[in-house]
């Protein structure tokens, strides 16, 4: 039987995965419906966006509506530096449009204004260290956490040159334990099962290799931190979009995430927690 929610310290760990992060909205819907409390949130890349919206107090339906609206927005434009400098450019795309959209979505501007403690993961490009951001301006921290090479440029923030946190800590577990979590919930945004068809194309091959690395890192972390917290890591293998930048099918991903998460949480006996006074 799961530990009583009155004694457990619940952390929500939200990983990167681009547009696949829509399934994390489904997880949040299931947690809210089952009345499973969240005391702290840790987010990487798109998980940082979802985490900020949850931590700011938005409802699952409100976050889902934002995701669905994004389907009709052009968020990425080719960087003019790529056209001028070629392989010497910092990124393929510019993040100007994406930053503008997030400015309109985020209801607060600083970590200190959030209703739930949020920690955002990024990678220091100079030192290779994981950087955990939890104070100061919120939007630059999120943009840094999402700056996945070679798609998006590094972000200068708090004296560091930062890129996507998924490079070093895609699913933050260790930092959650260090900050007091005794039970950690997560829904993976990738599936590393064997493919039935060969991967083709430069970016698709890179993405596949990166997902294999993420899977190996996760297995290592679960073994390393075994016994220090209870891990509720849900591992779906959906028909994900071929590209992490493709926003089509967001509504379906949210629904699949919700159905899968609710079924798994109930099967693991977390459904009863909603009936506690």
C-alpha positions, -999 to +999 in steps of 0.1 A: +000+000+000+014+035-009+026+056+020+000+080+034+000+113+016+000+131+050+035+116+055+049+114+020+066+144+003+055+142-033+076+155-062+065+158-098+094+152-122+087+164-157+112+154-185+120+168-219+106+156-251+094+185-272+058+182-284+056+148-267+055+168-234+017+171-241+014+137-224+026+153-191-006+174-191-025+141-191-005+129-161-014+162-143-050+156-151-049+121-136-031+133-105-056+161-099-086+138-105-072+112-080-065+141-056-028+131-053-011+162-039+022+176-054+045+195-030+074+203-053+081+202-091+112+196-111+112+202-148+135+198-178+130+214-212+093+212-221+089+198-186+100+231-174+072+248-192+046+223-180+061+226-145+059+264-144+022+263-155+014+238-129+034+256-102+017+289-111-017+273-102-032+267-136-058+239-138-052+208-160-079+221-184-063+255-187-029+240-195-045+216-220-061+246-238-028+264-241-013+233-257-041+229-282-039+265-292-002+261-299-010+237-327-021+267-348+010+288-340+042+290-360+067+289-332+100+283-350+117+302-378+150+295-394+179+315-379+193+341-403+227+333-388+224+298-402+219+313-436+249+336-432+273+315-412+263+279-420+278+254-396+293+282-375+258+294-365+247+287-329+214+271-339+190+260-367+161+280-354+155+313-336+134+312-304+120+347-306+085+336-315+085+308-289+096+333-262+069+357-271+042+330-269+055+319-234+055+355-222+018+355-229+011+322-213+031+324-181+010+342-154+040+351-132+075+364-140+096+351-111+101+318-093+093+334-061+057+341-073+048+305-080+024+286-057+044+254-057+082+252-055+097+247-090+133+238-099+143+240-136+172+220-150+197+233-175+233+224-186+263+247-183+278+246-217+313+256-204+316+232-175+292+205-185+276+206-151+239+203-143+224+237-132+193+237-111+175+271-113+149+280-086+150+317-081+149+349-101+134+355-135+113+325-147+112+329-185+149+330-192+154+299-170+127+281-190+143+292-223+177+279-211+162+246-201+147+242-236+178+253-256+184+219-272+214+219-295+214+222-325+178+234-327+179+263-303+207+287-293+223+288-258+209+312-232+230+336-211+215+335-176+228+342-141+264+345-154+263+311-173+259+300-209+232+274-207+216+248-229+189+221-225+189+204-192+182+170-209+218+168-219+228+160-183+195+154-163+164+148-184+144+134-156+155+151-123+154+125-096+186+131-075+179+167-069+143+159-059+156+135-033+182+160-021+154+185-016+133+162+005+111+142-019+101+107-007+078+098-036+084+110-072+059+109-100+069+110-136+056+101-171+083+095-197+081+113-230+101+087-249+101+050-255+134+032-263+119+000-275+134-017-305+123-001-338+106-022-365+119+002-393+154+017-397+158+053-386+167+076-415+177+112-418+203+133-399+180+147-372+159+116-367+191+095-362+203+121-337+170+120-319+170+082-317+205+081-304+196+108-278+166+087-266+187+056-262+211+077-240+182+090-220+169+055-213+204+043-202+207+074-179+173+068-164+182+031-156+214+042-140+197+068-118+170+044-107+196+019-096+218+046-080+189+061-060+172+028-052+158+029-016+161+066-011+126+074-025+096+057-040+096+061-078+063+061-097+078+062-132+051+056-159+065+043-192+042+046-221+050+036-257+025+056-277+025+064-314+045+096-308+049+122-336+080+116-357+095+150-348+097+165-313+089+199-330+057+187-345+026+200-327+000+181-346-020+155-325-015+174-292-051+167-281-047+130-287-014+129-268-030+146-238-059+122-238-036+092-241-014+105-213-044+109-191-059+075-198-026+057-193-016+076-162-050+072-145-050+035-153-015+030-140-019+051-108-052+033-100-036-001-107-008+008-083-034+015-057-031+053-057-068+058-066-078+053-030-060+084-019-088+106-034-112+092-008-091+103+022-105+133+041 
